[in-house]
Amino acid sequence: MTTPVTEQPTGFIAFVERMGKRIPDPVIIFIYFLVGALVLTALIGGLQFETHGAAGVPVVHEIKNMLARENVIWLFDNALLANWLGFGGGVLGVILIVMLGVGIAEHSGLFNAILKKVSRGLPVNWLPLFLVFIGIMSSIATDAGYLILIPLAGLLYAGLGKNPLIGMAAAFAGVSAGFSANLIPATPIDVIIGMNAKVFAEAQGVPFVNAAGEALTPATMHYYFIFASTFLLAAVGAWVTLKFVAPRLEHKPYTVPTDLQLSDFDVTPAEKRGLRASGIALVLALAAITGLALGPLASFTNAAGQQVTPFLNNIILVITFVFAAVGIAFGVASGKFNSMLDIVKAMVKQMDTMGYILVLTFFCYNFLGVLSYSGLGAYITYLGANALILLGLQQYPVLLLIGFVLVTALINLFVGGLTSKWMLLGPIFIPMLYIVNPAMTPDLVAAAFRVADSATNVITPMMSYAGIILAFMRKYNPELGFGDMIAMMLPYSMAFLGAWILLLVGFFSFGIPLGF
């Protein structure tokens, strides 16, 4: 099924779209990046630059020549295990495991049945708000939002006879551009940002207090700000979807997957049995998860005095378990699964769609590994940090704050990874900005970093899931290119960045505490 094209985009978005069509496939991009990084390190290998360490002692970095013999050996020794399969703590394995659980639920027919049920009751105009909000909240489950919510959003819109890319764009905006917002306090992101901010500040004699001089609690020092951000970004994301994205996409052609039946949206008796069974399975699965969270996977303090959170550390496996449980229950009750072999076939069928992702991640993760090991990534970040110093905004704290956000957002286009950027930028900017202007307290600088790190995620190929999301979208439009996706997501990125900066400036200007 396709819909006719009745209008063409105009203005800046059309320009971005035309230029974007010249951008190669992400796999080719990362092949170029990998080769380019190797050549660049050979040209500037031995170049040294200096940053401030967490202890206040200057740290000297040196660019490694990756074409030198010992580094060529490193490339081959690490290409498969460390740089591909083990990159980011084994993110590829996480993707594959999650897709097994999702595959069981999807191929059991559960998603189709839910879509039939949901599509009868939800007003179409409320869907963007719902998807952006759930996407924002999904950050507590780390990668699950990328791997579960975005494909489901496409299925939901397809089931309603709408262009699936509209729903996927809204979900992608919430999951990625709204990554640092949430209603839940003390998330892993909060802990990573807060605890390191405290170390960076105290190491160089910067008081770890807010603007009112009150001591900060690392894990909750941004809670009021991220709470307000959740509702602001959900509203902004819904507005962008309805006013910009949907009008551009609703008349564009798309292909409905053959396994999604649009001819009949009445829930069959078999599907009703399956939904009841999956509901019971969901309750039992949640009870089992609660038992794990309070029992074997409960948080504890180790011998070194550090808080360990096994439940949150294994949330992906927990989510996979839930999807497998409800999928199997639905499939058995509805008659879709008649044996264990049917469940195995469902997982295998899901893995058949992962070939492109395997190819993409091999080149992407090897490039990012080279960027980190060679020091080239640190050098790019170092240059961006120095650009902020040259702006001379010490007399204008609001402009200084906005300048830091914009520079970090620009850096985010080239260097992915919240933790790695924070570990490099935090020791530099927390003491530097406080010395330039004492109004730049550690919690304010860290909040500015969170805003910048999230808002531009959806328009950079350096975000590790960019190619994966493109693969999901190509299920409905095989001709979609990376430039098309950038053009689609650019309004979200710009709107989120602008609205989020205004919110942060409002908190700062009116002396509202960022957290507690």
C-alpha positions as CSV (number, residue, x, y, z in Angstrom):
1,M,0.0,0.0,0.0
2,T,1.3,3.4,-0.9
3,T,0.0,6.9,-0.6
4,P,0.5,9.5,-3.4
5,V,2.9,12.4,-3.1
6,T,0.8,15.6,-3.3
7,E,3.3,18.2,-2.1
8,Q,7.0,18.8,-1.9
9,P,8.9,20.3,1.0
10,T,10.2,23.8,0.7
11,G,12.6,26.1,2.5
12,F,15.4,25.1,4.7
13,I,14.1,21.6,5.4
14,A,14.0,21.0,1.6
15,F,17.6,22.2,1.3
16,V,18.6,19.9,4.1
17,E,16.7,17.1,2.4
18,R,18.4,17.7,-0.9
19,M,21.9,17.9,0.6
20,G,21.2,14.9,2.8
21,K,20.5,12.7,-0.2
22,R,24.1,13.1,-1.1
23,I,25.2,11.6,2.2
24,P,26.2,7.9,1.7
25,D,24.8,5.0,3.6
26,P,26.0,4.9,7.3
27,V,28.1,1.8,6.6
28,I,30.0,3.7,3.9
29,I,30.2,6.7,6.0
30,F,31.9,4.8,8.8
31,I,34.3,3.1,6.3
32,Y,35.3,6.5,5.2
33,F,35.6,7.7,8.8
34,L,37.7,4.8,9.8
35,V,40.1,5.2,6.9
36,G,40.2,9.0,7.4
37,A,40.9,8.6,11.1
38,L,43.9,6.3,10.4
39,V,45.3,8.7,7.9
40,L,44.8,11.7,10.1
41,T,46.6,10.1,13.1
42,A,49.5,9.3,10.8
43,L,49.7,13.0,9.8
44,I,49.5,14.4,13.3
45,G,50.8,11.5,15.3
46,G,52.9,12.6,18.2
47,L,50.9,15.9,18.6
48,Q,50.5,16.7,22.3
49,F,47.9,18.7,24.1
50,E,47.1,19.3,27.7
51,T,43.9,19.1,29.7
52,H,43.1,19.4,33.4
53,G,42.7,16.2,35.3
54,A,40.2,15.6,38.1
55,A,42.9,16.1,40.7
56,G,43.8,19.5,39.3
57,V,47.1,18.2,37.8
58,P,47.6,18.8,34.1
59,V,47.2,15.7,32.0
60,V,49.2,15.5,28.8
61,H,47.6,13.7,25.8
62,E,49.4,12.5,22.7
63,I,47.9,11.5,19.4
64,K,48.9,8.0,18.5
65,N,50.0,7.2,14.9
66,M,47.6,4.3,14.2
67,L,49.7,3.3,11.2
68,A,52.7,2.6,13.4
69,R,53.5,-1.1,13.7
70,E,52.4,-1.5,17.3
71,N,49.1,0.3,16.7
72,V,48.4,-1.7,13.5
73,I,48.8,-4.8,15.7
74,W,46.4,-3.2,18.2
75,L,43.9,-2.7,15.3
76,F,43.9,-6.4,14.4
77,D,44.0,-7.7,17.9
78,N,41.0,-5.6,18.9
79,A,38.9,-5.4,15.7
80,L,36.6,-8.3,16.6
81,L,36.3,-8.6,20.3
82,A,37.1,-5.3,22.0
83,N,36.1,-2.9,19.2
84,W,33.1,-4.7,17.8
85,L,31.6,-7.4,20.0
86,G,32.7,-5.8,23.2
87,F,32.3,-2.1,22.3
88,G,30.4,0.0,24.9
89,G,30.2,-2.9,27.3
90,G,28.9,-5.3,24.6
91,V,26.2,-3.1,23.2
92,L,25.9,-5.3,20.1
93,G,25.1,-8.3,22.3
94,V,22.5,-6.2,24.1
95,I,20.8,-5.4,20.8
96,L,20.7,-9.1,19.8
97,I,19.4,-10.3,23.1
98,V,16.6,-7.7,23.2
99,M,15.6,-8.5,19.7
100,L,15.2,-12.2,20.7
101,G,12.5,-11.3,23.3
102,V,10.9,-8.7,21.0
103,G,10.9,-11.3,18.2
104,I,8.9,-13.8,20.3
105,A,6.3,-11.1,21.1
106,E,6.1,-9.7,17.6
107,H,5.9,-13.0,15.7
108,S,3.4,-14.4,18.2
109,G,1.0,-11.8,16.9
110,L,0.8,-10.0,20.3
111,F,1.8,-6.6,18.8
112,N,-0.8,-6.8,16.1
113,A,-3.5,-7.6,18.6
114,I,-2.5,-4.7,20.8
115,L,-2.4,-2.4,17.9
116,K,-6.0,-3.4,16.9
117,K,-7.1,-2.8,20.5
118,V,-5.3,0.5,21.0
119,S,-6.1,2.0,17.6
120,R,-9.8,1.9,18.5
121,G,-9.5,4.1,21.5
122,L,-6.6,6.6,21.2
123,P,-7.3,9.9,19.4
124,V,-4.7,10.3,16.6
125,N,-3.7,13.8,17.7
126,W,-2.7,12.5,21.2
127,L,-0.3,9.9,19.9
128,P,2.7,12.2,19.4
129,L,2.5,13.4,23.0
130,F,2.2,9.9,24.2
131,L,5.1,8.6,22.2
132,V,7.5,11.5,23.0
133,F,6.6,11.2,26.7
134,I,7.1,7.4,26.8
135,G,10.3,7.8,24.9
136,I,11.7,10.3,27.4
137,M,10.7,8.0,30.3
138,S,12.4,5.0,28.6
139,S,15.8,6.3,29.4
140,I,15.6,4.5,32.7
141,A,15.7,1.3,30.7
142,T,18.9,2.4,28.8
143,D,18.7,1.0,25.3
144,A,15.2,-0.4,25.5
145,G,13.6,2.8,24.1
146,Y,15.7,2.5,20.9
147,L,15.1,-1.2,20.4
148,I,11.5,-1.5,21.5
149,L,9.5,1.8,21.5
150,I,10.6,3.2,18.1
151,P,9.7,0.0,16.1
152,L,6.4,-0.2,18.0
153,A,5.6,3.4,17.2
154,G,6.0,2.6,13.5
155,L,3.7,-0.4,13.8
156,L,1.1,1.7,15.7
157,Y,1.0,4.4,13.0
158,A,0.9,1.8,10.2
159,G,-2.0,0.1,12.0
160,L,-3.9,3.5,11.9
161,G,-3.2,3.9,8.2
162,K,-0.7,6.7,8.8
163,N,2.9,7.0,7.6
164,P,4.8,4.9,10.2
165,L,7.8,7.3,10.0
166,I,5.7,10.0,11.8
167,G,5.3,7.8,14.9
168,M,8.9,6.6,14.7
169,A,10.2,10.2,14.5
170,A,8.2,11.2,17.6
171,A,9.4,8.2,19.5
172,F,13.0,8.7,18.4
173,A,12.9,12.4,19.5
174,G,11.7,11.4,23.0
175,V,14.1,8.5,23.4
176,S,17.2,10.2,22.1
177,A,16.8,14.0,22.1
178,G,15.1,13.9,25.4
179,F,17.5,11.4,26.9
180,S,18.4,13.3,30.1
181,A,14.9,14.1,31.2
182,N,12.8,11.9,33.4
183,L,10.3,11.8,36.3
184,I,12.2,9.2,38.2
185,P,15.0,10.6,40.5
186,A,18.4,9.1,40.9
187,T,18.6,7.3,37.5
188,P,21.9,5.9,36.4
189,I,22.5,9.1,34.3
190,D,21.9,11.2,37.4
191,V,24.4,9.2,39.4
192,I,27.1,9.3,36.6
193,I,26.8,13.0,36.1
194,G,26.4,13.9,39.8
195,M,29.1,11.8,41.4
196,N,31.7,12.8,38.8
197,A,30.7,16.5,39.1
198,K,31.4,16.3,42.8
199,V,34.8,14.8,42.2
200,F,35.7,17.4,39.5
201,A,34.6,20.2,41.8
202,E,36.2,19.1,45.0
203,A,39.5,18.1,43.3
204,Q,40.1,21.7,42.4
205,G,38.7,23.5,45.4
206,V,35.3,24.4,43.9
207,P,32.5,24.2,46.5
208,F,30.0,21.6,45.7
209,V,27.0,23.8,46.5
210,N,24.1,25.4,44.5
211,A,23.6,29.0,43.9
212,A,22.1,29.5,47.4
213,G,25.2,27.9,49.0
214,E,23.4,24.7,49.9
215,A,25.2,21.4,49.7
216,L,24.3,19.3,46.7
217,T,23.3,15.7,46.7
218,P,24.9,14.2,43.5
219,A,22.1,11.8,42.4
220,T,19.2,14.3,42.9
221,M,20.9,17.7,42.2
222,H,18.9,18.1,38.9
223,Y,15.6,16.4,39.9
224,Y,13.4,19.6,39.7
225,F,15.0,20.5,36.4
226,I,14.6,17.1,34.7
227,F,11.1,16.7,36.2
228,A,10.0,20.0,34.5
229,S,12.0,19.1,31.4
230,T,10.0,15.9,30.9
231,F,6.7,17.7,30.5
232,L,8.2,20.6,28.5
233,L,9.9,18.3,26.0
234,A,6.9,16.0,25.6
235,A,4.7,19.1,24.7
236,V,7.4,20.5,22.4
237,G,7.9,17.1,20.7
238,A,4.2,16.7,20.1
239,W,3.9,20.2,18.7
240,V,6.8,19.6,16.3
241,T,5.2,16.3,15.2
242,L,1.8,17.8,14.5
243,K,3.0,21.1,13.0
244,F,6.1,20.1,11.0
245,V,6.8,16.4,10.7
246,A,3.4,15.0,10.1
247,P,2.4,17.5,7.4
248,R,5.7,16.7,5.5
249,L,5.4,12.9,5.8
250,E,1.7,12.2,5.7
251,H,1.5,12.4,1.9
252,K,4.8,10.6,1.2
253,P,4.9,7.0,0.0
254,Y,5.5,4.1,2.4
255,T,5.3,0.4,2.3
256,V,3.3,-1.6,4.8
257,P,5.2,-4.8,5.8
258,T,3.5,-8.0,4.5
259,D,3.3,-9.5,8.0
260,L,1.1,-6.6,9.2
261,Q,-2.5,-7.2,8.2
262,L,-4.4,-3.9,7.8
263,S,-7.6,-5.3,6.3
264,D,-9.2,-6.4,9.5
265,F,-8.6,-4.6,12.8
266,D,-11.3,-6.6,14.8
267,V,-9.7,-8.5,17.6
268,T,-10.5,-12.2,17.0
269,P,-11.6,-14.6,19.7
270,A,-8.2,-16.3,19.5
271,E,-6.5,-13.0,20.0
272,K,-8.8,-12.2,22.9
273,R,-7.7,-15.4,24.6
274,G,-4.1,-14.5,23.8
275,L,-4.4,-11.0,25.3
276,R,-6.0,-12.4,28.5
277,A,-3.2,-14.9,28.8
278,S,-0.5,-12.3,28.1
279,G,-2.0,-10.0,30.7
280,I,-1.8,-12.8,33.3
281,A,1.8,-13.5,32.2
282,L,2.6,-9.9,32.5
283,V,1.4,-9.8,36.1
284,L,3.4,-13.0,36.9
285,A,6.5,-11.6,35.2
286,L,6.3,-8.3,37.1
287,A,5.9,-10.3,40.3
288,A,9.0,-12.3,39.5
289,I,10.9,-9.2,38.6
290,T,9.8,-7.5,41.9
291,G,11.1,-10.6,43.7
292,L,14.4,-10.3,41.9
293,A,14.7,-6.6,42.5
294,L,14.1,-7.1,46.2
295,G,16.0,-10.3,46.5
296,P,19.0,-11.5,44.5
297,L,19.3,-8.4,42.4
298,A,18.7,-5.9,45.2
299,S,21.1,-3.0,45.6
300,F,23.9,-3.3,48.1
301,T,27.1,-1.6,49.2
302,N,30.3,-3.6,48.3
303,A,33.4,-3.9,50.3
304,A,34.8,-0.7,48.8
305,G,31.8,1.3,50.0
306,Q,30.3,1.7,46.5
307,Q,26.6,1.3,45.8
308,V,26.0,-1.6,43.4
309,T,22.7,-1.9,41.5
310,P,22.4,-5.4,39.9
311,F,18.8,-4.9,38.9
312,L,19.4,-1.7,36.9
313,N,22.6,-3.1,35.5
314,N,20.6,-6.0,34.1
315,I,17.5,-4.1,33.0
316,I,17.9,-5.2,29.4
317,L,17.7,-8.9,30.4
318,V,14.7,-8.1,32.6
319,I,12.9,-6.4,29.7
320,T,13.7,-9.3,27.4
321,F,12.3,-11.7,29.9
322,V,9.0,-9.7,30.1
323,F,8.6,-9.6,26.3
324,A,9.4,-13.3,26.0
325,A,7.0,-14.2,28.8
326,V,4.0,-12.3,27.4
327,G,4.8,-13.3,23.8
328,I,4.9,-17.0,24.7
329,A,1.7,-16.7,26.7
330,F,-0.1,-14.9,23.8
331,G,1.3,-17.3,21.2
332,V,0.3,-20.5,23.1
333,A,-3.2,-19.2,24.1
334,S,-4.0,-17.9,20.6
335,G,-2.7,-21.0,18.9
336,K,0.2,-19.3,17.1
337,F,2.8,-21.4,19.0
338,N,2.1,-25.1,19.1
339,S,5.6,-26.3,20.2
340,M,8.9,-25.0,21.4
341,L,10.1,-25.1,17.8
342,D,7.6,-22.4,16.9
343,I,9.2,-20.1,19.5
344,V,12.6,-20.9,18.2
345,K,11.5,-20.1,14.7
346,A,10.1,-16.7,15.9
347,M,13.5,-15.8,17.3
348,V,15.3,-16.9,14.2
349,K,13.0,-14.9,12.0
350,Q,13.8,-11.8,14.0
351,M,17.5,-12.4,13.7
352,D,17.1,-12.5,9.9
353,T,16.5,-8.7,10.0
354,M,19.7,-8.0,11.9
355,G,22.2,-8.6,9.0
356,Y,22.5,-4.9,8.2
357,I,23.0,-4.0,11.8
358,L,25.9,-6.5,12.1
359,V,27.6,-5.0,9.1
360,L,27.0,-1.4,10.3
361,T,28.3,-2.0,13.8
362,F,31.5,-3.7,12.7
363,F,32.7,-0.5,11.0
364,C,31.0,2.0,13.3
365,Y,32.4,0.5,16.5
366,N,35.8,0.0,15.1
367,F,35.9,3.6,14.1
368,L,34.8,4.7,17.5
369,G,37.4,2.4,19.1
370,V,40.2,4.0,17.0
371,L,38.9,7.5,17.9
372,S,39.2,6.7,21.6
373,Y,42.5,4.7,21.6
374,S,44.4,7.1,19.3
375,G,43.4,10.2,21.3
376,L,41.8,11.8,18.2
377,G,38.4,11.9,19.9
378,A,39.9,13.7,22.9
379,Y,41.7,16.1,20.6
380,I,38.4,17.0,18.9
381,T,36.8,17.6,22.2
382,Y,39.8,19.6,23.4
383,L,39.5,22.0,20.4
384,G,35.9,22.5,21.1
385,A,36.5,23.3,24.7
386,N,39.2,25.9,23.8
387,A,36.8,27.5,21.4
388,L,34.5,28.3,24.3
389,I,37.3,29.9,26.3
390,L,38.1,32.2,23.4
391,L,34.5,33.6,23.4
392,G,35.3,35.9,26.4
393,L,31.8,35.7,28.0
394,Q,32.8,36.1,31.6
395,Q,30.8,39.3,32.0
396,Y,27.6,37.7,30.7
397,P,26.8,34.5,32.7
398,V,23.7,33.7,30.6
399,L,25.6,34.0,27.4
400,L,28.4,31.9,29.0
401,L,25.9,29.3,29.9
402,I,24.4,29.3,26.4
403,G,27.8,29.2,24.8
404,F,28.8,26.1,26.8
405,V,25.5,24.4,25.7
406,L,26.1,25.2,22.1
407,V,29.7,24.1,22.0
408,T,28.9,20.9,23.8
409,A,26.0,20.3,21.4
410,L,28.4,20.8,18.5
411,I,31.0,18.4,20.0
412,N,28.2,15.9,20.4
413,L,27.8,15.8,16.6
414,F,31.3,14.3,16.4
415,V,32.0,12.5,19.6
416,G,29.3,10.2,21.1
417,G,29.0,8.8,24.6
418,L,27.6,10.7,27.5
419,T,30.1,9.3,30.0
420,S,33.3,9.7,27.9
421,K,32.5,13.4,27.0
422,W,31.6,14.2,30.6
423,M,34.8,12.6,31.9
424,L,36.8,14.9,29.6
425,L,34.7,18.1,29.7
426,G,33.7,18.0,33.3
427,P,37.2,18.4,34.8
428,I,37.8,21.3,32.5
429,F,34.6,23.2,32.6
430,I,33.4,22.8,36.2
431,P,36.4,24.6,37.7
432,M,37.0,26.9,34.6
433,L,33.5,28.3,34.5
434,Y,33.3,28.7,38.2
435,I,36.5,30.7,38.2
436,V,35.3,32.8,35.3
437,N,32.0,33.5,37.1
438,P,31.0,32.0,40.5
439,A,27.4,31.9,39.4
440,M,28.4,28.9,37.3
441,T,28.0,26.3,40.1
442,P,28.7,22.6,39.5
443,D,25.1,21.7,39.2
444,L,24.4,24.4,36.7
445,V,27.3,23.4,34.4
446,A,26.3,19.7,34.7
447,A,22.7,20.5,33.8
448,A,23.9,22.5,30.7
449,F,26.0,19.5,29.7
450,R,22.9,17.2,30.0
451,V,20.9,19.5,27.7
452,A,23.6,19.7,25.1
453,D,24.4,16.0,25.2
454,S,20.8,15.0,24.4
455,A,19.4,17.6,22.0
456,T,21.6,16.8,19.0
457,N,21.7,13.0,19.4
458,V,19.0,12.6,16.7
459,I,21.0,14.5,14.0
460,T,24.4,12.9,14.2
461,P,25.8,9.7,12.7
462,M,28.1,9.4,15.8
463,M,25.1,8.3,17.9
464,S,25.6,4.5,18.0
465,Y,22.0,3.8,17.3
466,A,21.6,6.1,14.3
467,G,22.1,3.4,11.7
468,I,19.9,1.0,13.6
469,I,17.0,3.5,13.7
470,L,17.5,4.0,10.0
471,A,17.3,0.3,9.5
472,F,14.0,0.2,11.4
473,M,12.6,3.1,9.3
474,R,13.7,1.4,6.0
475,K,11.2,-1.4,6.9
476,Y,8.6,1.1,5.6
477,N,10.7,3.1,3.1
478,P,13.6,1.1,1.7
479,E,14.9,4.2,-0.2
480,L,15.2,6.3,3.0
481,G,18.7,7.7,3.4
482,F,20.6,9.1,6.4
483,G,20.1,12.6,5.0
484,D,16.4,12.0,4.9
485,M,16.4,11.0,8.5
486,I,18.4,14.1,9.5
487,A,15.9,16.3,7.7
488,M,13.1,14.5,9.5
489,M,14.7,14.9,12.9
490,L,16.2,18.4,12.6
491,P,13.0,20.2,13.8
492,Y,13.0,18.2,16.9
493,S,16.6,18.8,17.7
494,M,16.4,22.6,17.2
495,A,13.1,22.9,19.1
496,F,14.3,20.7,22.0
497,L,17.6,22.6,22.2
498,G,15.9,26.0,22.1
499,A,13.1,25.2,24.6
500,W,15.5,23.4,27.0
501,I,18.0,26.3,27.0
502,L,15.1,28.7,27.8
503,L,14.1,26.4,30.7
504,L,17.6,26.3,32.0
505,V,18.1,30.0,31.7
506,G,14.7,30.5,33.5
507,F,15.8,28.3,36.4
508,F,19.1,30.2,36.6
509,S,17.7,33.7,36.2
510,F,14.9,33.3,38.8
511,G,17.1,31.4,41.3
512,I,15.1,28.2,41.1
513,P,16.9,25.2,42.6
514,L,17.8,22.6,40.0
515,G,17.3,19.8,42.5
516,F,17.8,18.8,46.1
